[in-house]
Amino acid sequence: MIKFLKLFVFLLNHPQVGKYKKIIFVGFPILYLIMPDLIPGIIDDLIIIIIGFLAFTKIAQKDVKVPKDSKTNGDDDVIDVDAKVIKDE
């Protein structure tokens, strides 16, 4: 849950994620929460918010481009090797 929230906040603040995606998948569910209830109860509000936020994180991840020459932060297993061919006589 904490990883999801960190990812959500990161994507919400990231400049490469389009504003229209932020409005559609985050703004509309929050607006639905504020509007008078069409269906009494809070269950429908929670379902709309959860679906909107999950869809936002899934779709917005595709917008963030990572440069190919970026350094890893130690989370991935990376082997960097400089090789040189030496002739044996």
N, C-alpha and C positions, 0 to 999 in steps of 0.2 A: 504494500500500500504506500509506503514511504517512497519507494523507487518510482511508483507511478506519479505521485505528487511532484517529486523533483523533476521528472520528465515533463509533466504537464506545465509547470511553471517555466522551465527552460524553453519549451516550444512556444509558449505564450509570449515570452519576451524576445524570442529570436527574430532578427530582422529579415531572414530569408523566408519565413513563413508568411504567406499572403494574408492581407488584412481581411479579405472576404471569407477566408476559412475561419479566422478568429471570430468574425461576426456571426457566421452561420452556425458553427458547431459549439461556440461558447456563449455568444450573446443571446441567441434565440432561446436556448434552454433556461438561461437566467431570467430572460423576459417572461418565459412561460411560468416560471416560479413566482414572479411578481404579479402577474395578471390574476384577475379573479378566477376561481376554479370553475372549469367546465364540468369536471368530475370531482365531487367532494372527496376530500382526503388528501393525504400527502404522498401516497404510494405512486400515483401517476406522475407527480412532480419529480420524485426521486428517480423514477425509471427514465424519464425524458432527460434529466441532467446526466445520469450515468451513461446512457447511450450516446449523448452528444459529446461528452468529454472523452469517452473511449474512441469514438469515431475521429475526433480531432487529433488525438495522439497518434492514431494509426495513419491518418492521411498526412499530417504535418511532418512526420518523420521523413517522408519522401522528399520534402522540400529542402531540408538541411543538407547541404553539400559539404563533405569533408575533403580538404585538399589531399592529393595523393602523397605529397611529401611531408605531411604532418607527422609529428613525433607521437608515439604512443605514450600513455601515462603509466605504463607498467601493468595494465590489466590484461593485455594480450601477450601471448607467447610469440616473441619475434626473435629470429636469429638473423643477425646482420653480419655477413662475411665478405671480406675482400680476398679474392683468390688470385693467384698468379701461377702460370704454368712454367715449370722449370724443366728444361731438357736434360735428361740423364744420358751421359755418353759412355 
